[in-house]
Amino acid sequence: MEAVYVRTSNGQIRPWNREAISDQLMKETDALKEFFGIEGIPTEEAKEIATEVERRINFKKHPIINSSLIREIANQILLEKSQKSRKKEDIERFDSYRKRSTRVGLPVYDAYMIDIGDSNSFERNENANVQGNPETSHKKKADKVSKEQYLLLMPPSLADKHTGGDIHIHDLEYFGTRPFCADWDLRYFFKTGFLPDGKGVRAAVAGPAMKPAVAVLHAVKILAAGQTNCAGGQGFYNFIPFIAPYMRGLKYGEIKQLMQELVYETSQVQVARGGQIVFSSLQLSPGIPELWQDIPPVYKGKIWKDQTYGDFEPEAQSTFKALMEVMLEGDYLGKPFNFPKPEIDMEPFFMNKSEYNDLYRLTVDLAAKFGTPYFDNQMPEYRGAGKGISCYQCCAYQFSDNKETDENFIDKLYFNEGKHFSMGSWQVVTLNAPRAAYKSKGDDNLLFSNLKSAMDDAIEVFKIKKAWMTKVIKSDRVPFLTQKALDHETGKHLPDAYYLNDLVYTIGVVGINEMVKHHTGFALNEDKGAYKLAIRSLFEMKSYARQLEKSNGIKIAIARTPAESVAQRFAVSDLIDKSYRYFAQNTVQGDVTNALTNIHKVNNLPVYYTNGTMLPPKADISLVEKINYEQTFFPILEGGNIFHVFLGEKDPNSDALYDFVNKIARNTQIGYFDITRDMTVCLDCSSVSKGLANSCQNCSSKNLDYISRVTGYLQAVSGWNAGKRQELMDRKRYNL
């Protein structure tokens, strides 16, 4: 044989070596036992395949062979062996070998389309928070590789459930490397300082903040560092009380300047995954909550035993007021600040005292002007206000902790030995509820069974996640989360900054309205039977979740997931699949005719299922009726839910809106809600106006973009997928 060389996958050119093929086959397939309980390829079989690869290559025409070609030929041989096999175990074995040894990636053409931002490129509008830029291009290519990898490493039947649209594994691109979202306890960092890399080696280390400005900057950078180790949003629980001690002795103008720095720094740090703004949330109470009144504060590197958080009530109120005023002013162009999301804490301790009325009034003014705040309503008894901690973050996921659920709750409350609170989710898997109905043929029990079967699939996903993350943590691959910062007072290391074992696994639902519509013939708001079926279905799921918790030793929460892209993906999947198309075309929301015409050309189509347990966006009912229907589901969905009020007025009456917000908080079961405003931004003169205009009211330009709430956050409509844009047009807007 003439001299033949191989261009290897690590960028080298090496002499041809047949044994390298068999060695690599054995090395790669050995991992199958770990994932699927299948033994790796036997030595003789690997050598046989390597010999056949060598035979099939025309070395005269190809003196330098790409390793990718060698791999393709080897996989072709494995495919042929699978097809020729008669034994089921051999078919599965060769298929597994092939999937384990295949390449993941994307064609050069597809990669180029991503680079230039082609409208049909890979998942171009999956996340409205991602703006087209060089980092986005890099992220999308990495996403494609990672998603293929993780699906190939799952049992094929489970991977098919995701790709086929029975379930949706959220943030699949990060599945094997990190948890979903994180809500942080600032006291940890105010006690020990800030290690951006979690180790104190590769980045500069800062000690505990001694100055107010440093405390604010540390808070911003904690959110930025946290997102590198997580797939989803970052937030601070109890932000105002924890930052308040740093504000002592400052004039109000100085506090407001610090809050301006906080907001601008947070909303301008475009360093998150794919060059996006860090998706951040702040839980904001207008004062010191009852639970924290007598707790010693942690700041400036120590626990102040001679003080309590209650001592800083004036500073807390001033900080809250300053932050609301900064957000009310908007940015330089008069736009709202998309981040950090202000999660307004509404609990009896504050709501029943008139001294907080003016502060809450500011939040309503902010809602009237920009629709920025989210109202975390802890007035309903099921929220357990004062008995523990609870917060909403990310896109309406709810997390809580109390003495009954956590044996270390009191120690965490007092920061004993550095114990502290951290909340979040390991992983989210959402179920295609309408498809469960399509399979049920009108049988209630079969519907419940199908939903539970999909929950079983979610559990299998969670098991894989847990196994992989155990290895990731052992390999020290999430260093910011697992850092054990040094307590400079005691010389001892504190517990992990983030308690990964405390995280929950979230099972989400999409399209409950369409589920009951197909099953009963009526939408949620059209028939009591349909409405009761939705409630019964969720109780069945919640009860089954408790069983799954016990049998699997994990925490499970049922939630309405944001489903920014999932609501569209499930609808498109059901229109594509011949088994469900007939049902789906009579059930999905949006422009079904358009979708059916273009469904074989593109995936980004103007159709969707209704989020969670919500009524259809265009349901022609009064706001009071909408509240009465949707409030019922909040106590059931312990993992989170949201109620949207879409305003049609350009300038709602402030008094009327304030009364309305109070009535929702005091008289309903709605635990989390927002007031959504639509805005028009002129890309020529930069003016901002209210509503969705066809031309700029200032310069008459038609070069416009729009801002509205896509799911649980405000963002430019230009980045929304076609399903969400259709929903924007479908939304029924209300005047107060």
N, C-alpha and C positions, 0 to 999 in steps of 0.2 A: 504494500500500500504506500502510495506517495504520501509525503508529509501533509497531514491534515491538522487544522487547528480549530479550536472552539472558542467563540466569543462568549464568555461566561456571564451569568446574571449579575456578578459583582464588578463587571467592567474590565475584566482581564482577558487576555488571549493566551490560551494554554494548548498544549498538544493534545490530540485526540486520545481518550482513555476510556475504553468500553466499560471497565470496572467502575468508573465513576458513576455511570448510569445505574448499575445494579446497586451500588452502595447508597446512592441517593434515594432510590426507590425504597430500600429497606429502612433507611433513616426516617423518611417522611411518613411511611405507612405504619411504623412502630407506634406512632402517636394515636392510632385508631383505637387501641385497647383502652387508652385513657378516656377517649370521647365516647366510643360506641361499644366497647367490650369486644372488639374484633382484633384478632391477632394480625400482626404485620405480615407482609408478603414473605413467603419462604425464600431462602437464599437461592435455591436452584431455579425457582420460578422467576426471580428477579434477573438472574443471569441469562435465562432463556429470552426474556423480553429485551435485555440489553443487546444480545446477539441479533435479534430480529430487527431492532432499531438500526444497528450497524449495516445489516444487509440491505435495508430499504433506502439508505442514503446514497445518492450518486456523488461520490467524492471527487470524481473528475470534474464535474460541473461546479462543485461547491467546495473549494479547498479550505474555506473558512466557514464554519457552520455556527449559526446562532444557537445558543442553548435553548431558546424558546422553541425552535424548530424540533430539536431533539425531544423536548418535553411533549410537544404536540403529537409526534409520532408514537412515543411511548403511551400516551393516553389513548391514541387511536387503537393501539394493540390491545390495551386493557378493555376498551369498549367492544372490540371484536370478540374477545374472550368471554365477556359478559353475555353478548348476544348468542354465542355458540353454546353456552352452558345450559344444561337442563336442570341442574339442581338449584333450588331457590337460594340456598346458602352461598353457592358459588357466584350466582348472579349478583347478590347483595355484596359479596366480598369484593368482586372486581369493580363494581360500581363505586364502592367505598374507596378502594385504592385510587381509582381515577379522580374522584372528587378531592381526595386528600392531596394528590400530587399535581393537580391542575394549577394554572396560573390565575391570578386575579388582576383585573385592570380594565382598561377600556381602549377601544381603537384609537389610532392617531387622529382620525377625523373628529371623533367625539371629543377628544382632549382639546383639539383646536377650537371647536365650537364653544367649549367652556371658556377658553381664553378670550375669545372675542365677544362673549356674552350673547350668543345667539339665543333667540327667544325660545327655541325648542331644545336647548342644551339641557344636560342632566340636572333635574330638580332645580331649575333656575329660580322658581318662585316658591320653594318649599318653606322658606323662613323669611318673612317680611322684614325682619331686623337685619338681615344680611344685605349689604349694599354691594353692587358690582365693583370690584377692585382687584388688584393683583392677588391679595390674600384670599379673596373669595374663590378665584380660579384655582388656587392651590388647594383650598379646602374641599372644593367640589370633587377634584380628582382623588384626593385622599379619601373622601367619603365613599366614592364609588368602589375603590379598592377594599376599604374596610367593610362595607356592607356585604360585598360578595364573600369576603373571607369569613365573616361571622355566620352567614347563612350556610356556607359549605361545611362549617365545623359543627353545625347542629344536626340532629337527626333529620334526614330528608323530609319526613312527613311533617315535622314541626316547622321547618323552613318553608315548606309549601303552604302551610296555614297562613304565614305572614305574606308571602308573595301573592297568594291567591286571594287574599282579602278577608279571610275569616277573623284574623286578629291583626293588630299592628304593634310591632315592637318599636317603641319610641326611641329616637336618637340611636338607631341601630349602628350608625358609624362609630359610636363611642361605646358600644355594648360591652366589649371585652376589656376595657381599660379604665373605667371610672364609674362612680355612682351618678345619679341624675342631678339632684339639686341640694343646696345647703343653706341652712339658716344659722347664722353664727351668733355667738355670745361674745360681745366686745370686751367683756371683763377679762377674758383670757389674755388678750393682747395688751390691754391697759395694765395688766400685772407684769407681763414678761417682755413686751416689746414686739418687734415685727421682724420675722425671718421670711422673706419673700420666697426663698427656695425650700423652706422647711428644714434646712440643714445648717444654714449659716456659713456656707463655704463658697458657693458660686455667686452669691449676691451680698451686697452690703447689709449688715445687721444693724437695726436700730433698737435702742433700749426702750423702756416704757416711756410713753409720751409724757413730758412734763409741762408742755405748753399747749394751749387750746388749739392752735393752728396745726401742731404736729399730730394731735389726737384726730383731728378731722382728716388730715392727709393719710394717716395710717388707716382710717376707716375706708377711705376710697381705695387704697392699694390692697387692702385685705380682700375686697370684692374682686379686684382684678386678678389677684393671685389665686383666689379660690376657684375662679372659673376655669383656670388651666387644669384643674384636677377634677372637674365636674362636667357633665353634659348639659346641665340646665342652669336655671337662674340662681343668683346669690342674694342673700338678704340678711338683715340684722333684726333680730327679735329685740323688742324693748329698747329701741335706739335712743329715744329722748332721755329716759332716766339714766342710762349708762353714760351718756355724753354730758349730762347736766353738770356734774361736779366741776368739769373743766371750765364752765362758764362763770363760776363764782368770781365776783370782783370786776366783771367786764361791764362796760356801758352797753345799752341796747344796740346802738349802732355798730359796735364791735361784734356783738353776737350775730347780728344780721349779715355783716361782712363775712363771717365764718360760714354761715349757712349758704351764702352765695357761692363761696369757694367750694363747699361740699357739692352743691347742685351742679355747678359748671364742670368741676373736675369729674364727677361721676358721669355726666352726660356727654363729655367730650373725649373720654378715654376710649378711643376706638381700637382697642387692642384685644378684644375677645375673639373667640374662635372664628376665623374667616374674616378678620378685620371689621367686626361689628362692635357696636356699643355694648358694654357689659350689661347684661340683663339683670337689673338690680331692684330690690324692694327694701323699704324701711318701714317697720311697724312704728307708728307715731301715736303716742298718747299725749293728751293736752296737759298732763301733769304726771305726778308719780302715782302709779296704780296702788290700790290697797295692799296687794300682796307684797309690794316692795317698800312700803312705808317704813318699816322698822329694820330693814336689812342693811348691814354696814356696806358702804360703797367701796368699789375697787377702782382705783385710778392712781396715776403717778407711781406705779410699781408696788403698791401696798394695799392691804385691806385696812380701812380706817375704822377701827373698833369704837372710837369715840364719836362717830357720826352715823347717820342713817340716810338712806336715799330720800326719805321724807324731808330732811333738812334742806334739800335742794329743790323744793317745790317752786319757788319764784324763778329759779334758773330754768327749770323744765318748761314752765309756762312761756317764758320769754323766748326760749329756743324754738318751741313749737310755733309761736306766733311769727317769729322771724322767718322760719322755713316756709310757712304758708305765704307770707308776703313776698318772698323771693320768687316762689312759684307763680304767684299771681301776676307778677311783673312780666313773666315770660322772658324769652331770650332777646338778643339784640334786635331781631327782626319782628318780635312780637309773637313768636310761635310758643307753644307749650313745651315744657321739658318732658320728654318721653320717659326719661329715667333720672333719678331713681323713682320707682313707683311709690307714691305716698299711701301707705296702708293705714287708714285712720281708725284708731282704736276707739270703739264706742261701747263702753261698759257701764253698768249701773253706777259705779263709784263716781264717774264723771258726769254721766248723763242726768243724774238726779240732783246735781248741784248747779245752781244758777251762775256761779263764778266761772264756769267753763262755757257758757252760752256763746260769748263773743268769739272764743277760739273756735268752737264748732261752726260758728257763722262764717268764719274765714274759709273753712273747708268747703262749705256750700257755695260761697262766692267763687272759689276756685273751680268747682264743678260747673257752675253756671257759665264761667268764662271759657274754660278750656276742656272741661270733662276729665281733668287729670286724676283726681283722687279716687281711691277705692275704699269703701266703707266696710270695715271689719266689724260687723255688728255682733257684739257679745251680749246683747240684751236678752235674747231668748234663753230660757233655762237650760236647754240642752247644750249650750256652749260652755257652761260651767264657769262663768266669770268669777274670779276671786278664789276659786278652789284649786287652780293650777295655772299653767301657762298655755296659751293658745295663740296661733297666728296663721294668717293667710300669706302666701308669697307666690312667686313665680307667676303662673297664669291661673291662679285660683286653686292652688293646692293648699289644704288645711292640715296643720300639724298641731299636736297638743301633748301635754305631759302633766301628770299630777301624782299625788301620794299613792293613789291606788294602783297606778300603772308602773311606777318607778320607785323601787326601794331606796334609791339614792336621791330622791327628790329634795329633801331638806338639806342634805349636804351640798347639792348643786345650788340651791337657793342662797346658801351662805358662802358659797365658794370654798367650802372646807377642803383642804388639801388640793386645791385647784380644780375640784369637780365643778362642772358647769353644764349649761344646756346647749344641746345642738340638735337640730331637727331637720328632716328632709326625707327624700325617697331614694331607694336603691335603683328602682327601675319602674317604668310605666308600660303596661301592656293594655291596649284598648280593644274591646270586643265590638264586632260588627253586629249590632242588635237587629237591624232589619233582616240580615241574612238568616239569623236564628229563626225569625218568623217565616221567611220564605221556605225553610226546611220543615216547618211545623204543620203545614196544611190545616191550620185552624184549630189544632189540638193544644189546649193550654198546657197540659202536662208535658207534652213534647217540646213546647216552647221553653219551659223552665229547664227541661233536660238539656236542650241545645245550648242554653246560656251557661249552664253548669259545665257542660263539656268544653265550651270555649274557656271557661275559668280554669279547667284542668290543664288546657294547653298553656295558659298564662303561667300556671304553677311550674310546668316543665321548663318554660323559659326562665323563670326566676331561679330554679335549681341550677341551671347552667350558669346563669349570671353569678350566683353565689359561689359556685365552684371556681369559676375563672377569677373572680375578684379576690378569693382567698389566696390564690397564687400571685396575683398582682400586688396585693398588700404585703405578702411574704417577701416579694422581690423588691419592695420599697419603691413602688412605681407611682404612688400618690403621696409624695413627701410633704406637701403643704397640709394635707388633711391629717396625716399621721404624725406630724411633728410633736415631739415632747419637749416643749420649751423649758428653759432653765429658769427656776425661781431664784432671782438674784438675792433675795432675803435669806432663804433657807439653804441655798446651794443644791437643792434637789430638783429633779425634773418633774414637771406636772404631767397629768394624764394627756392623752392625745388631744390635739386641738379640736378634733371632730370625732365624735363617737359613731363610728360606722356601724357598730352593732345595734345602735338605737334606731337605725333607719327603717322605714316601712317599705313594703312592696305595694305598688298601686295598680289596681285593676280599674280601668276606665270603661265608660259606656258612651257610644255615639249612636244617635238615631233612634232613641226610645219612641219618639213621636211617630216615625215612619214604621217602626216595629208594630205598634198597636194599630196603625192605620191599615197596614196590610192584613194583620191578624183579625181585626174586627170590622174593617171597612170604614173606620172613622178615625180622625186625628184626635189628639189628646183633648182638645177643647170642644170637640163636636159631640161627644157621647160619654156619659158617666161610666159606661161599661169599659170603654177604651181607657179612660182615666184610671179606673180601679185596677185594670190589668197592668198598667204601667207600675202602679204602686206595689201590687202583689209581686210582680217580676223582680223588682228591686229588693223587696224583703226576702224573697227566695234567694237572691244572690248574696245578700248580706248574711243571712243565716248560714249559707253554704261556705262563705268566707271564714266564718268562725270555726267551722269544722276543718277547713283546710289549714287554718292557723295551728290548730291542735295537732293535726296529723303530720305537719311539715315543720313545725317549730319556727315559724316566721310570723312577722306582723303584716297583716293585709288590710288595706283600706280601699273601699269602693268610692270612686270619684267620677264626676263629670270632667273628662279631660278636655283641654282647650281645642284639640283636634284642628289646628289651623290648616294642616294639609290632609289629615286623616279623613275628615268629613268629606272631602272631595275624592280622596283615593278610594274609599269604600264605595262611594256612589259610582265612580268610573269602573271599578272592579266588577260590580254587580251588573252594570250595563254591558260589559265585555263578555262575561261568562254566560253562555247560552242557557245554563241551568236556571239562571236568575233574571235574565234580561227582561222577560215578559213582565215579571212582577215589579222589577226595579223601575221600568219606564213609566209605570203608573204610580210610583211611590216617591222617587227622588225629587228633591227641590231643584229649581233653576230651569235653565233652557234645555230641556230634554231633546227637542228637535235638533238643535245645534249640536248637541253632544253625540247623538246617534249618527249624524251626518259626518262628523269628523273623528269619530272614535278610533278608526283604524289609522289615523294620521298622527294624532297627538294625544297626550294624556292630560294636558292642562286644559280642562273643559269646564264650562260654566254650570256645573251641577254639584250638588252637595247633599249630605244628610244634615238634619238639625243637630246642633251640639247637645250632648248629654240628654237631659230630661226637659229641655226647653221646648216651648211652643214654636211652631214655624215662624220665622222672622216676619212673614207677611200676614200672619193671622189677624184678621180684621175684628179685633175685640178691644174693649176698653182696657186702660191700664190697670184698673182695679181688678178686672177679671183675670188679667195676665198674672198679677200678683197672687191672686187666690189659687190659681192653678199651680204655679211654679214653686210657691213657698212650701208646699207639702213635701217636696223632695229633699229639702235641706237637712232635716234631722236624719234622714236615711243615708245620705251620701257623706259619711264622716270624713272621707278623703278630700272633700272640697266640691264647691259648686259656686255659681255666680248668677246674679240676676242683672240683666242689662235694661236700662231705661234709655232709649234713643230719643233725643229731643229734636223736635221739628222747629221750635222757635229759635230765632236768631238771638233774641235777648229775653230769656225767661224772667219772670218776676222773681226777684230774690227772696221776698217773703214767702211766696207760694212754694218755691223750691225748698226753702228751709223747713217749712211745715211738712212738706211731703217727705223729706228725708227723715224727719223725726217720727212721722207716722209709720214709715217702714220699719224703723229701728224699734219702736216701742210696741207696735201692734201686729207684727207679722213674725213668721218663723224664718224669714230670709236672713241668712248669716253673713252674706257678702254681696255687695251690689255696687254698681257704678252709674253715673250719669254721663252719657256719651254725646259729645258735640262733634259735628262734622265741620271741617275747615278747608278753605281753598287757599293755596299758596301760589303766587305768581312767580314763575321762574325767570321772568324778565325784570320786573321792578321790585321783586322781593316782598310785596305787600301781602298781608294775611287778612282774609275776610271770613265771616261765618257762613256756614252752609256749603253746599256743593254747587258752585257757580259754573256757568259755561264760558265765562270770560272774566277777566280781571276787572274789578270795580274801579280800579285806580287808573290803569293804562289801556284797558280793553283787550289786552293780549289774551290769546287762547293757549299760550304755552304755560300750562298749569299742572300742578300736582295737588293732591288732596291728603288730608290727615284725618284719620278716624280710628276707632278701636277695632283691631282686627280680631282678637279674641280677648285676651286679658292684658293687652297693652296697646298704646297709641303708636301708630307708625304710618309712614307715607304709603298711600294706596298704590303707587307705582310698583311697589314690591310685592303686592298681594297676588295670590294665585287666582285663576279665573273663577273658581268656585266661590272664593271669598268676595271677589268683586261683584259677582252676581248677587250674593247675599247682601252686600252693601246696598244694592239697588232695591232689593226685596224688602228691606227693613221697614216696618211700620213705625213711624215717628210720632211722638206725642207732644201735645202742648199742655202746659200746666196753668 
